Amino acid sequence: MPFIPHTETEIKEMLETIGVDSINQLFDEIPAELISSKLDQIPDRMSEMEVTRHINNLAKQDGTPMCFAGAGAYEHHIPAAVWQLTTRGEFYTAYTPYQPEVAQGTLQVIYEYQSMMAHLTGMDVSNASMYDGSSGLAEAVLMAVRANRKSKGKNILIPKNINPIYTQVVNNIVKNQEINIIEVDFDPATGLVDHQHLHSFAELDITAVVVPQPNYFGLYEDVHAMTNWAHEQNALVIGLVNPMSLALLSAPGNWGEQGADICCGEGQSMGVPLSSGGPYYGFLTCKEPLVRNMPGRIVGMTTDLDGNNGFVLTYQAREQHIRRAKATSNICTNQGLMVTASTIYMSLLGSTGLRNVAAHCIKNTETLKQKLNAVDGVKVLFDGAGFHEFVLQLESANAAAVIEKMAARDIVAGVDISAYYPELGQALLLCVTETKTAADMDYLLENLQACL
């Protein structure tokens, strides 16, 4: 809120009306030992001009580096209209869609978002969003366990070449619910899922298989073969996808003979800025027979007594609010503001615009790969086709040290993945989106050579 209008007199009158002496009394249920003492590093009160200057100086400490990092959060161009509309008061301060008579705008935005995400992923139903991509995958795993009643093993196969942070989050959320996360190896020569290792689990009671597209290394998996194999094992298929790539790639609903059963991922790439790490949002879609196991909200269209179209919460299990441990999920809200931005972003670009963005990402990635292959001391790993990320192996340098040196030159030179994948040696995961020019890539090469 840019301006708080209450005067000291008004605050005093409000406190007198409710019968308390101070604002602090409103928080008297908080134990005294939990109340913080004076925050020494927070300055005393300032004027508006002083606060603005102080905040601007803090922001400048981050700099405005040229970014070649991805690994789950991506720098894309966001048209100015997206956040000009998203931050209008009607969207910016709106919260609850529980009362449809006063929340038609919010409900319609969610409905339009759901329609777009269902179309993009080739699924029947989308919910109103999750907290982020990793929690979306965790909820997809829980959903698969509930939905696949024929499977009693609660065994979930997750490839090692998905985002390792996602695997950690999934483990943290499901490990106390007797769900077994089994990691599937990838081929160190290709970077793709090792199908021989995958097929070694054929005798196991498999509840679900996570199929990434693209994988963490930016490579395209054989999703059709993996989907068909999983269904042959009576397992559900959870597609973990980059939504921007789906502008060009086969939708999860069309994978294999039957399509994936559930699809999830991170939606940040569509209209949400990096913002030093968030907030972002996760998406979750599924085939219609599984809808009763889907967490969160679903908004639907209906008609009133006069025949006018309207929007309502079609499905939201109240048990999510009141039954705690017995609930299908404890996620009771959605990332409404981020979803609003994505809905406007997708509306503005349309299918042609999204395809153009995805195509530019692929073209720029291949261009940078070719340039880096000519640099001594580095090697682009994996020859397969991919989206906008790839792995660069440093033959005689330390990845963390190179990132630090490049940061001093105001360049974010990828993500160090050496600790997660020691078999790849000292390795960087680089990302190139449509925002990068040939000059940007040459600048990266020039500085990388100097740092090496």
Disulfide bonds with the S-S distance in Angstrom:
none
